């Protein structure tokens, strides 16, 4: 018979040394303030993002701004044949890539929409939409102008035309014919949240003018950007273009008019 296996008794757990317990060091007041400040900053940032999201969500979309009673009178792929719908005498030409706006060293390129120059198509309000080619397709820095108003009026008559100028980086200026930050009646600038910054991706810009010409609204990629009160003549002209030093390429355009 084998002897019973003996087991060594477990060693005693270490015991704390006798003496008074040391109190925990108080947390520095500065660290508490940093925690409180960090939490407040995070909450404020989240609140700002929520407000921005809700505000943009309640803005009217271009897709819902077009009245159902308005008629489409023009719809063109600008990369196809030249139909004579655009004035090509001021730095513009129809190419296989689209309507090319190439300014000279001294003058902007302005491509007037011929029907708005010669026919009564904008008198009762209109909705004009155009597609800007990807920036990668433009030889220079891509900066486009969408111009609505009276081409012949002097720049001193503020409000007789409205220009929407947008660069490939999404920065924009919305101004009247003077386009002066100090002296213009209409002048807004900023960056576009809805802009496609990828140089391989196209962007869409739409302009709506109310039947009584009291309001002009800009939309970019279906999102409303701004609304202003222009001072148009009875027959505002539509034009596309590019400022000196830059270039633009437009691949599609369509026009809807009120009755």
C-alpha positions in Angstrom: 0.0 0.0 0.0 1.4 3.3 -1.1 1.8 5.9 1.5 -0.6 8.9 1.3 0.7 11.8 -0.6 1.6 14.6 1.6 0.7 18.2 0.5 2.7 21.2 1.6 0.5 23.8 3.2 0.1 26.9 1.1 2.3 29.7 2.1 0.7 32.5 4.0 -0.4 35.5 1.9 1.7 38.5 2.5 0.2 40.9 4.9 0.3 44.6 4.9 2.8 46.1 7.1 1.5 47.6 10.3 1.1 51.3 10.5 -1.3 54.1 9.4 -2.8 53.9 5.9 -1.4 56.6 3.5 -4.1 58.9 2.2 -4.5 59.3 -1.6 -3.0 62.4 -3.0 -5.7 65.0 -4.1 -6.2 65.4 -7.8 -4.8 68.7 -9.1 -7.5 71.3 -9.7 -6.0 72.0 -13.2 -6.6 68.4 -14.4 -10.3 68.6 -13.3 -10.7 71.8 -15.3 -9.1 70.2 -18.3 -11.6 67.3 -18.2 -14.6 69.7 -17.8 -13.3 71.9 -20.6 -12.7 68.9 -22.9 -16.2 67.6 -22.3 -17.8 71.0 -22.9 -15.8 71.4 -26.1 -16.8 68.0 -27.4 -20.5 68.7 -26.6 -20.3 72.1 -28.4 -18.7 70.5 -31.5 -21.4 67.8 -31.6 -24.1 70.5 -31.2 -22.6 72.6 -34.0 -22.5 69.6 -36.4 -26.1 68.8 -35.6 -27.2 72.4 -36.2 -25.3 72.5 -39.5 -26.8 69.2 -40.6 -30.3 70.2 -39.7 -29.9 73.6 -41.3 -28.7 72.2 -44.6 -31.4 69.5 -44.5 -34.2 72.1 -44.4 -32.8 74.1 -47.3 -34.7 73.6 -50.5 -33.3 71.2 -53.0 -33.0 72.1 -56.7 -34.9 68.9 -57.6 -37.9 70.3 -55.7 -37.5 73.9 -56.7 -38.6 73.5 -60.3 -42.3 74.3 -60.8 -44.1 71.5 -62.5 -45.9 74.0 -64.8 -42.6 75.3 -66.3 -41.5 74.0 -69.7 -38.1 72.7 -70.8 -37.2 74.6 -73.9 -33.5 73.7 -74.1 -31.6 70.6 -73.2 -28.2 70.0 -74.8 -25.1 67.8 -74.5 -22.4 70.5 -75.1 -19.8 67.9 -76.1 -21.8 67.1 -79.3 -22.2 69.3 -82.5 -22.4 73.1 -82.3 -26.0 74.2 -82.7 -25.3 77.9 -82.5 -27.0 78.2 -79.1 -23.9 79.9 -77.6 -22.0 83.0 -78.6 -18.5 82.1 -79.5 -17.1 85.6 -80.2 -15.7 86.3 -76.7 -13.3 83.6 -75.8 -15.7 80.6 -76.1 -15.9 77.6 -78.5 -17.7 74.3 -78.7 -15.3 71.4 -78.6 -15.5 67.7 -78.2 -15.0 68.2 -74.5 -17.8 70.8 -74.2 -18.3 74.5 -74.2 -14.7 75.8 -73.6 -14.4 79.2 -71.9 -10.8 80.4 -72.4 -10.1 84.0 -71.4 -7.5 86.1 -73.0 -4.8 87.8 -70.9 -6.9 90.9 -70.6 -10.6 89.8 -70.9 -12.9 87.3 -69.3 -14.4 84.7 -71.5 -18.2 85.2 -71.8 -20.4 82.7 -73.6 -23.8 84.3 -74.1 -26.8 81.9 -74.5 -28.1 83.1 -77.8 -31.8 82.5 -77.3 -31.7 84.7 -74.2 -30.0 87.4 -76.2 -32.4 87.4 -79.1 -35.7 85.8 -77.9 -38.1 86.4 -75.1 -37.3 83.3 -73.1 -36.5 84.6 -69.6 -39.2 87.2 -69.1 -41.5 85.0 -66.9 -38.9 83.4 -64.7 -36.6 80.5 -65.5 -34.5 77.6 -64.2 -31.2 77.1 -65.8 -28.9 74.2 -65.0 -25.4 73.4 -66.3 -22.8 70.7 -65.6 -19.2 71.8 -65.0 -16.6 69.4 -66.3 -14.2 67.8 -63.8 -11.2 70.1 -63.0 -8.9 67.5 -64.5 -10.3 68.2 -67.9 -9.5 71.9 -67.7 -6.1 73.0 -68.8 -5.8 75.8 -66.3 -7.2 76.3 -62.8 -10.9 75.6 -63.2 -13.0 78.7 -62.3 -16.5 79.1 -63.8 -18.8 82.1 -64.1 -22.6 81.8 -64.4 -23.9 85.3 -65.2 -27.5 86.4 -65.2 -28.6 89.9 -66.1 -28.0 92.8 -68.5 -24.6 92.6 -70.3 -24.7 96.2 -71.6 -25.3 97.9 -68.3 -22.4 99.8 -66.7 -20.8 98.3 -63.6 -21.8 101.4 -61.7 -25.4 100.3 -61.7 -25.3 97.7 -58.9 -27.7 94.8 -59.2 -28.2 94.9 -63.0 -26.5 91.5 -63.2 -25.6 88.7 -60.8 -22.4 86.6 -61.1 -21.8 83.2 -59.5 -18.1 82.5 -59.6 -16.9 79.1 -58.3 -13.4 77.6 -58.3 -12.4 74.0 -58.5 -11.6 74.1 -54.7 -15.3 74.9 -53.9 -14.7 78.5 -53.0 -17.4 80.9 -54.5 -18.4 84.5 -54.9 -22.0 85.6 -55.5 -22.0 89.3 -56.5 -23.7 91.9 -58.6 -22.1 93.5 -61.7 -19.6 95.6 -59.7 -18.4 92.5 -57.7 -16.8 94.7 -55.1 -16.7 93.5 -51.5 -16.9 97.1 -50.3 -19.3 98.7 -52.8 -21.6 96.0 -54.2 -25.2 95.7 -53.0 -24.9 92.0 -53.5 -21.7 90.2 -52.3 -21.5 86.8 -50.7 -18.5 84.5 -50.5 -17.5 81.2 -48.9 -17.0 77.5 -49.4 -19.5 75.0 -50.7 -20.3 72.0 -48.5 -21.9 70.1 -51.4 -19.0 70.7 -53.8 -17.2 67.6 -55.3 -13.5 68.4 -54.7 -12.3 65.3 -56.5 -10.7 66.6 -59.8 -12.2 63.7 -61.6 -15.8 64.4 -60.6 -18.2 66.9 -62.3 -20.3 69.4 -60.5 -23.7 70.9 -61.3 -24.9 74.5 -60.8 -28.5 75.6 -61.2 -30.0 79.1 -61.1 -33.7 79.9 -60.5 -35.1 83.3 -61.2 -38.7 83.9 -60.0 -41.4 85.1 -62.5 -41.3 88.6 -61.2 -37.5 88.7 -61.1 -37.5 89.5 -57.4 -35.5 86.5 -56.3 -32.5 84.6 -57.7 -31.4 81.3 -56.1 -28.3 79.3 -56.6 -28.0 75.6 -56.2 -24.9 73.4 -56.3 -25.2 69.7 -56.7 -28.9 69.9 -55.8 -28.3 71.9 -52.6 -29.4 75.5 -52.1 -26.4 77.9 -51.6 -27.9 81.4 -51.5 -30.8 83.5 -52.5 -30.6 87.2 -53.4 -32.9 90.0 -54.8 -31.6 91.1 -58.1 -32.6 94.2 -60.1 -33.0 92.7 -63.6 -34.5 94.2 -66.7 -37.5 92.5 -68.2 -35.4 90.1 -70.2 -32.3 89.0 -68.3 -29.6 87.3 -70.3 -27.9 84.0 -69.4 -24.2 83.4 -70.0 -21.4 81.1 -68.9 -17.7 81.9 -68.8 -14.4 82.1 -67.0 -12.3 85.0 -65.5 -8.9 86.1 -66.7 -6.2 83.7 -65.6 -8.5 80.7 -65.3 -10.6 78.4 -67.5 -13.9 76.5 -67.6 -15.5 73.7 -69.4 -19.3 73.1 -69.5 -20.6 69.7 -70.7 -24.4 70.1 -70.4 -27.0 72.8 -70.1 -30.8 72.9 -69.8 -33.4 75.7 -69.5 -36.9 75.6 -68.1 -39.2 78.7 -68.4 -42.4 80.0 -66.9 -45.5 80.6 -68.9 
